[in-house]
Amino acid sequence: MEEISINFLAVIAAAVSSFVVGGLWYGPLFGKAWMSAMNIREQDLAQRNMPKVFGIALLLSLIAALNLEMFLGPGATLEFGAVAGFAAGLGWVAAFIGILYLFENRSLKAWAINGGYCTVAFTVMGSILGAF
């Protein structure tokens, strides 16, 4: 059995990158459109325990980045990481979100925003992991 090599610094950097992408994606780029598509109001966000939300989101991002690191394997390049991240984001995550949204009767707009974020975030994570 092959030994698994994990670059934990790269995993942390990749996980943090999803916060940077998310901050832009759900902020100035698509924040208002996302809130409208998801029927969320500013007051709804103000009532959330945001430190808890961000803490759990960081943990889940670390799990996703670690999983992608193990998927990419040793010797991955920036190019391979970007392509594999894109494929994982669009082909796995966004596709399955689309299935859920169909059954939940959510809008195409909501899927495009959330699926787009997953695709871009995984592409960036894969690029970072491949570059290390």
C-alpha positions as CSV (number, residue, x, y, z in Angstrom):
1,M,0.0,0.0,0.0
2,E,1.3,3.5,-0.9
3,E,2.2,5.9,1.8
4,I,-0.1,9.0,1.8
5,S,1.8,12.2,1.8
6,I,-0.1,15.3,3.1
7,N,1.2,18.8,3.0
8,F,-0.7,20.3,5.9
9,L,0.4,23.9,5.2
10,A,-1.0,23.5,1.7
11,V,-4.3,22.1,3.1
12,I,-4.6,25.0,5.5
13,A,-3.9,27.5,2.7
14,A,-6.4,25.8,0.5
15,A,-9.1,25.8,3.2
16,V,-8.5,29.5,4.0
17,S,-8.8,30.3,0.2
18,S,-12.4,29.1,0.3
19,F,-13.1,31.9,2.8
20,V,-11.5,34.5,0.5
21,V,-13.4,33.2,-2.5
22,G,-16.6,33.0,-0.4
23,G,-16.1,36.5,1.0
24,L,-16.0,37.9,-2.5
25,W,-18.6,35.6,-4.0
26,Y,-21.3,36.1,-1.3
27,G,-20.2,39.7,-0.7
28,P,-19.7,42.2,-3.5
29,L,-20.1,39.8,-6.4
30,F,-23.4,37.9,-5.7
31,G,-24.4,38.7,-2.1
32,K,-27.6,40.5,-2.9
33,A,-28.6,38.0,-5.6
34,W,-27.8,35.1,-3.3
35,M,-29.9,36.6,-0.5
36,S,-32.8,37.1,-2.9
37,A,-32.5,33.6,-4.4
38,M,-32.4,32.0,-1.0
39,N,-35.1,34.2,0.5
40,I,-32.8,35.5,3.2
41,R,-33.0,38.9,4.8
42,E,-30.3,40.9,6.5
43,Q,-32.2,40.4,9.8
44,D,-32.0,36.6,9.3
45,L,-28.2,36.8,9.1
46,A,-28.0,39.1,12.1
47,Q,-29.7,36.5,14.3
48,R,-27.2,33.8,13.4
49,N,-24.3,32.9,15.7
50,M,-21.8,33.9,13.1
51,P,-18.6,32.8,15.1
52,K,-20.1,29.3,15.3
53,V,-21.1,29.4,11.6
54,F,-17.6,30.5,10.5
55,G,-15.9,28.1,12.8
56,I,-17.8,25.1,11.5
57,A,-17.4,26.3,7.9
58,L,-13.6,26.5,8.5
59,L,-13.6,22.9,9.8
60,L,-15.6,21.7,6.8
61,S,-13.3,23.6,4.5
62,L,-10.3,21.9,6.1
63,I,-12.0,18.5,5.6
64,A,-12.7,19.3,1.9
65,A,-9.1,20.6,1.3
66,L,-7.7,17.5,3.0
67,N,-9.9,15.2,0.9
68,L,-8.8,17.0,-2.3
69,E,-5.1,16.8,-1.2
70,M,-5.5,13.0,-0.8
71,F,-7.3,12.8,-4.1
72,L,-4.6,14.7,-6.0
73,G,-1.8,12.6,-4.6
74,P,1.9,13.3,-4.6
75,G,3.4,15.0,-7.5
76,A,0.3,17.0,-8.5
77,T,1.0,20.1,-10.5
78,L,-0.7,23.5,-10.4
79,E,-2.4,22.6,-13.7
80,F,-3.6,19.2,-12.6
81,G,-4.8,20.6,-9.3
82,A,-6.8,23.3,-11.1
83,V,-8.4,20.9,-13.5
84,A,-9.1,18.3,-10.8
85,G,-10.5,21.0,-8.5
86,F,-12.7,22.3,-11.3
87,A,-13.9,18.8,-12.0
88,A,-14.6,18.1,-8.3
89,G,-16.4,21.4,-7.9
90,L,-18.6,21.3,-11.0
91,G,-18.8,17.5,-11.6
92,W,-19.4,16.4,-8.0
93,V,-20.4,19.2,-5.7
94,A,-22.4,21.5,-8.0
95,A,-24.0,18.5,-9.7
96,F,-25.2,17.0,-6.4
97,I,-26.3,20.4,-5.1
98,G,-28.3,20.6,-8.3
99,I,-30.0,17.3,-7.5
100,L,-30.9,18.5,-4.0
101,Y,-32.2,21.8,-5.4
102,L,-34.5,20.0,-7.8
103,F,-36.1,18.1,-5.0
104,E,-36.2,21.2,-2.8
105,N,-37.8,23.2,-5.6
106,R,-35.1,25.9,-5.4
107,S,-34.3,28.2,-8.2
108,L,-31.8,27.8,-11.0
109,K,-30.4,31.2,-9.9
110,A,-29.7,29.8,-6.4
111,W,-28.0,26.7,-7.9
112,A,-25.9,28.8,-10.2
113,I,-24.7,31.0,-7.4
114,N,-23.9,28.2,-4.9
115,G,-22.7,25.8,-7.6
116,G,-20.5,28.5,-9.1
117,Y,-19.0,29.2,-5.7
118,C,-18.2,25.5,-5.2
119,T,-16.7,25.2,-8.6
120,V,-14.5,28.3,-8.2
121,A,-13.5,27.5,-4.6
122,F,-12.5,23.9,-5.5
123,T,-10.6,25.2,-8.6
124,V,-8.6,27.6,-6.4
125,M,-8.1,25.0,-3.7
126,G,-6.8,22.5,-6.3
127,S,-4.5,25.1,-7.7
128,I,-3.0,25.8,-4.3
129,L,-2.6,22.2,-3.4
130,G,-1.0,21.4,-6.8
131,A,1.3,24.4,-6.6
132,F,2.7,23.3,-3.2
